């Protein structure tokens, strides 16, 4: 049984959970409540072993237009200490989403602006409709995309970030794919099918191996290829081979049967 959230809906189909942001009247813009609900739902789904893949989506015509204007107005009157506390809550939510132990996919249509771009980048993968538009628009308001920056930088790299963090240009779906912000672009009416085309192969993999793969990327990305990295990778594969999941997966392949996680 899922927790009831004021700003979210959790839809379960088999081992796939779709986390629907449900504020379409404000284009699924963030406020304090949505941020809190997203953090809670990520923790809930991460702890649920029956969930293999999490899809993040937005109800209505848009994924997320970023910060709610009323929230931004309130924040403009905060002291620096109050702003720091507020930003830490947002940062913690993005960290919870990015750090989930299972694959995450952003399902994006329409606007994915500011924090919406950050949500897309915090997911492991992203599928965008051809009407999707992105922007790190913060400088237009005299602020910076600080909290979302680790995730956007991970996706697009510093060279593209130097442009878009400063220009706040709109990025269409095809350009987003070209710079690495999304993996796939599909027609709007094929968005669910595009997500499903990624979900299907994900469900075939071992869940513990996928978790270990995410941890592996975090451990070696950006590091020099030296003896320390070589030792890190050797240690990780040795540890993974010793797991029950790996032993069953290899036996299943040799015996031409489904592994336990598919049985």
RODO-2510 file (C-alpha; in nm, 4 decimals, decimal comma):
residues 263
     n   res          X          Y          Z
     1     x     0,0000     0,0000     0,0000
     2     x     0,1449     0,3354    -0,1072
     3     x     0,1442     0,6444     0,1080
     4     x    -0,1008     0,9117    -0,0062
     5     x     0,0689     1,2336    -0,1152
     6     x    -0,1030     1,5667    -0,1731
     7     x     0,1000     1,6569    -0,4823
     8     x     0,1887     1,3135    -0,6240
     9     x     0,0326     0,9912    -0,7430
    10     x     0,2119     0,6561    -0,7506
    11     x     0,0906     0,4232    -1,0256
    12     x     0,2089     0,0632    -1,0137
    13     x     0,2039    -0,1752    -1,3070
    14     x     0,3789    -0,4978    -1,2199
    15     x     0,7286    -0,4126    -1,1038
    16     x     0,7264    -0,0623    -1,2577
    17     x     0,6195     0,2350    -1,0458
    18     x     0,5395     0,5672    -1,2107
    19     x     0,5714     0,8669    -0,9844
    20     x     0,3329     1,1303    -1,1225
    21     x     0,3808     1,4908    -1,0190
    22     x     0,0210     1,6086    -0,9971
    23     x     0,0034     1,9869    -1,0050
    24     x    -0,0951     2,0355    -1,3707
    25     x    -0,2702     2,3650    -1,2956
    26     x     0,0727     2,5208    -1,2270
    27     x     0,2636     2,3038    -1,4804
    28     x     0,3887     2,0773    -1,1987
    29     x     0,5995     2,3585    -1,0586
    30     x     0,7843     2,2983    -0,7312
    31     x     0,6800     2,4277    -0,3963
    32     x     0,7765     2,3112    -0,0496
    33     x     0,5058     2,0446    -0,0456
    34     x     0,5977     1,8878    -0,3805
    35     x     0,9652     1,8770    -0,2834
    36     x     0,8785     1,7078     0,0456
    37     x     0,6444     1,4614    -0,1262
    38     x     0,9029     1,3719    -0,3917
    39     x     1,1618     1,2972    -0,1236
    40     x     0,9160     1,0782     0,0663
    41     x     0,7996     0,8907    -0,2415
    42     x     1,1585     0,8229    -0,3535
    43     x     1,2393     0,6764    -0,0124
    44     x     0,9215     0,4667    -0,0172
    45     x     0,9805     0,3216    -0,3633
    46     x     1,3501     0,2634    -0,3009
    47     x     1,2667     0,0520     0,0030
    48     x     1,0086    -0,1564    -0,1871
    49     x     1,1751    -0,4672    -0,3308
    50     x     0,8735    -0,5336    -0,5534
    51     x     0,9586    -0,2185    -0,7530
    52     x     1,2247    -0,2746    -1,0179
    53     x     1,2044     0,0504    -1,2186
    54     x     1,0825     0,3982    -1,1236
    55     x     0,9479     0,6386    -1,3874
    56     x     0,9171     1,0078    -1,2981
    57     x     0,6421     1,1884    -1,4899
    58     x     0,4188     1,4938    -1,4807
    59     x     0,0419     1,5063    -1,5196
    60     x    -0,0991     1,7361    -1,7848
    61     x     0,0775     1,8963    -2,0770
    62     x     0,4087     1,9652    -1,9025
    63     x     0,6705     1,7721    -1,7052
    64     x     0,7665     2,0571    -1,4699
    65     x     0,8064     2,4301    -1,5209
    66     x     1,0512     2,4565    -1,2312
    67     x     0,9983     2,6640    -0,9194
    68     x     0,6495     2,7767    -0,8272
    69     x     0,6351     3,1573    -0,8518
    70     x     0,4706     3,1872    -0,5119
    71     x     0,7497     2,9802    -0,3592
    72     x     1,0115     3,1973    -0,5337
    73     x     0,8407     3,5096    -0,4024
    74     x     0,8445     3,3752    -0,0475
    75     x     1,2098     3,2748    -0,0812
    76     x     1,3047     3,6241    -0,2013
    77     x     1,2096     3,7550     0,1407
    78     x     1,4068     3,4925     0,3327
    79     x     1,7284     3,5622     0,5186
    80     x     2,0427     3,3865     0,3978
    81     x     2,0033     3,1291     0,6753
    82     x     1,6408     3,0642     0,5792
    83     x     1,7385     3,0321     0,2135
    84     x     2,0107     2,7841     0,3081
    85     x     1,7644     2,5666     0,4993
    86     x     1,5204     2,5805     0,2062
    87     x     1,7905     2,4928    -0,0480
    88     x     1,9130     2,2020     0,1624
    89     x     1,5660     2,0433     0,1490
    90     x     1,5614     2,0737    -0,2316
    91     x     1,9164     1,9361    -0,2539
    92     x     1,8244     1,6421    -0,0316
    93     x     1,5280     1,5553    -0,2543
    94     x     1,7403     1,5549    -0,5702
    95     x     2,0010     1,3431    -0,3937
    96     x     1,7309     1,0940    -0,2930
    97     x     1,6112     1,0691    -0,6529
    98     x     1,9589     1,0388    -0,8011
    99     x     2,0721     0,7947    -0,5332
   100     x     1,7897     0,5436    -0,5722
   101     x     1,9159     0,1852    -0,5803
   102     x     1,7062     0,0965    -0,8862
   103     x     1,6867     0,2407    -1,2388
   104     x     1,5024     0,5689    -1,2813
   105     x     1,3621     0,7152    -1,6028
   106     x     1,2303     1,0666    -1,6575
   107     x     0,9254     1,0787    -1,8887
   108     x     0,9231     1,4319    -2,0272
   109     x     0,6687     1,6272    -2,2265
   110     x     0,6338     2,0010    -2,2709
   111     x     0,8223     2,2259    -2,0304
   112     x     1,1089     2,0942    -1,8183
   113     x     1,2524     2,4240    -1,7013
   114     x     1,4889     2,5162    -1,4191
   115     x     1,4312     2,2555    -1,1502
   116     x     1,2423     2,0505    -1,4095
   117     x     1,5665     2,0220    -1,6057
   118     x     1,7319     1,9228    -1,2794
   119     x     1,4791     1,6440    -1,2203
   120     x     1,5370     1,5104    -1,5706
   121     x     1,9135     1,5088    -1,5146
   122     x     1,8865     1,3513    -1,1688
   123     x     1,7178     1,0442    -1,3179
   124     x     1,9408     0,7738    -1,4645
   125     x     1,7764     0,8018    -1,8050
   126     x     1,5368     1,0382    -1,9808
   127     x     1,2904     0,9963    -2,2667
   128     x     1,1518     1,3187    -2,4118
   129     x     0,8585     1,3903    -2,6380
   130     x     0,9432     1,5954    -2,9426
   131     x     0,7635     1,8954    -2,7886
   132     x     0,9845     1,8973    -2,4788
   133     x     1,1830     2,2092    -2,3979
   134     x     1,4515     2,2534    -2,1330
   135     x     1,6331     2,5465    -1,9790
   136     x     1,8595     2,6275    -1,6875
   137     x     1,6728     2,9555    -1,6678
   138     x     1,7828     3,0737    -1,3237
   139     x     2,0033     3,3652    -1,4342
   140     x     1,6946     3,5312    -1,5823
   141     x     1,5784     3,5723    -1,2221
   142     x     1,9165     3,6820    -1,0904
   143     x     1,9927     3,3448    -0,9324
   144     x     2,1970     3,0381    -1,0324
   145     x     2,1165     2,6678    -1,0959
   146     x     2,3278     2,5683    -0,7978
   147     x     2,1373     2,2767    -0,6472
   148     x     2,0651     2,1106    -0,9833
   149     x     2,4170     2,1710    -1,1144
   150     x     2,5792     1,8371    -1,0146
   151     x     2,3148     1,6430    -1,2059
   152     x     2,3020     1,8674    -1,5121
   153     x     2,6828     1,8755    -1,5282
   154     x     2,6894     1,4962    -1,5065
   155     x     2,4551     1,4818    -1,8045
   156     x     2,5891     1,7529    -2,0360
   157     x     2,9437     1,8262    -1,9171
   158     x     3,1044     2,1579    -1,8239
   159     x     3,1413     2,2944    -2,1783
   160     x     2,7675     2,2914    -2,2492
   161     x     2,6942     2,4013    -1,8929
   162     x     2,9121     2,7095    -1,9372
   163     x     2,6845     2,8139    -2,2208
   164     x     2,3428     2,7229    -2,0889
   165     x     2,3929     2,8157    -1,7220
   166     x     2,4832     3,1684    -1,8361
   167     x     2,2568     3,2144    -2,1383
   168     x     1,9413     3,0438    -2,0039
   169     x     1,8557     2,9575    -2,3646
   170     x     1,5707     2,7212    -2,4357
   171     x     1,6917     2,3770    -2,5458
   172     x     1,4597     2,1775    -2,7685
   173     x     1,4272     1,8009    -2,7498
   174     x     1,6703     1,7209    -3,0309
   175     x     1,9350     1,9558    -2,8934
   176     x     1,8826     1,8029    -2,5484
   177     x     1,9586     1,4625    -2,6962
   178     x     2,2643     1,5971    -2,8794
   179     x     2,4185     1,7345    -2,5588
   180     x     2,3337     1,4307    -2,3458
   181     x     2,0466     1,5667    -2,1387
   182     x     1,8056     1,3015    -2,2697
   183     x     1,8615     0,9562    -2,4151
   184     x     1,5696     0,9304    -2,6572
   185     x     1,3287     1,1641    -2,8372
   186     x     0,9943     1,0307    -2,9601
   187     x     0,6677     1,1690    -3,0917
   188     x     0,4400     1,2921    -2,8144
   189     x     0,1862     1,0156    -2,8768
   190     x     0,4670     0,7587    -2,8543
   191     x     0,6063     0,8797    -2,5220
   192     x     0,4811     0,5860    -2,3165
   193     x     0,6032     0,3419    -2,5813
   194     x     0,9435     0,5115    -2,5749
   195     x     0,9668     0,4690    -2,1998
   196     x     0,8527     0,1073    -2,2273
   197     x     1,1294     0,0352    -2,4788
   198     x     1,3840     0,1146    -2,2065
   199     x     1,1916    -0,0444    -1,9209
   200     x     1,1776    -0,3853    -2,0941
   201     x     1,5548    -0,4477    -2,1090
   202     x     1,5984    -0,3043    -1,7597
   203     x     1,3630    -0,5656    -1,6178
   204     x     1,5796    -0,8412    -1,7680
   205     x     1,8826    -0,7464    -1,5578
   206     x     1,9641    -0,8548    -1,2051
   207     x     1,8413    -0,5907    -0,9568
   208     x     2,1428    -0,6189    -0,7267
   209     x     2,3759    -0,6036    -1,0257
   210     x     2,2025    -0,2886    -1,1480
   211     x     2,2460    -0,1299    -0,8086
   212     x     2,6135    -0,2271    -0,8123
   213     x     2,6482    -0,0877    -1,1651
   214     x     2,5168     0,2512    -1,0505
   215     x     2,7620     0,2478    -0,7612
   216     x     3,0445     0,1506    -0,9979
   217     x     2,9791     0,4507    -1,2216
   218     x     2,9775     0,6842    -0,9228
   219     x     3,3051     0,5346    -0,8008
   220     x     3,5062     0,5584    -1,1245
   221     x     3,3542     0,8443    -1,3267
   222     x     3,6033     1,1242    -1,3794
   223     x     3,8859     0,9388    -1,2109
   224     x     4,2239     0,8873    -1,3801
   225     x     4,2711     0,5344    -1,5132
   226     x     4,5456     0,4388    -1,2723
   227     x     4,6335     0,1566    -1,0356
   228     x     4,3813     0,2752    -0,7782
   229     x     4,0947     0,2626    -1,0274
   230     x     4,2123    -0,0754    -1,1561
   231     x     4,2080    -0,2098    -0,8007
   232     x     3,8660    -0,0543    -0,7367
   233     x     3,7157    -0,2243    -1,0421
   234     x     3,8774    -0,5589    -0,9618
   235     x     3,7448    -0,5458    -0,6064
   236     x     3,3936    -0,4623    -0,7229
   237     x     3,3673    -0,7438    -0,9785
   238     x     3,5118    -0,9950    -0,7304
   239     x     3,2550    -0,8912    -0,4714
   240     x     2,9705    -0,9062    -0,7238
   241     x     3,0674    -1,2501    -0,8564
   242     x     3,0408    -1,3861    -0,5029
   243     x     2,6749    -1,2806    -0,4655
   244     x     2,3890    -1,5299    -0,4852
   245     x     2,2380    -1,3255    -0,7660
   246     x     2,5509    -1,3546    -0,9798
   247     x     2,5888    -1,7265    -0,9120
   248     x     2,2292    -1,7860    -1,0137
   249     x     2,2549    -1,5599    -1,3182
   250     x     2,5590    -1,7423    -1,4544
   251     x     2,4082    -2,0848    -1,3800
   252     x     2,0826    -1,9823    -1,5461
   253     x     2,2661    -1,8804    -1,8617
   254     x     2,4575    -2,2084    -1,8786
   255     x     2,1461    -2,4126    -1,8005
   256     x     1,9334    -2,2178    -2,0498
   257     x     1,6724    -2,1202    -1,7902
   258     x     1,5463    -1,7867    -1,6585
   259     x     1,7366    -1,6453    -1,3610
   260     x     1,5604    -1,6250    -1,0271
   261     x     1,4687    -1,2568    -1,0658
   262     x     1,2651    -1,3450    -1,3786
   263     x     1,1140    -1,6674    -1,2500
***
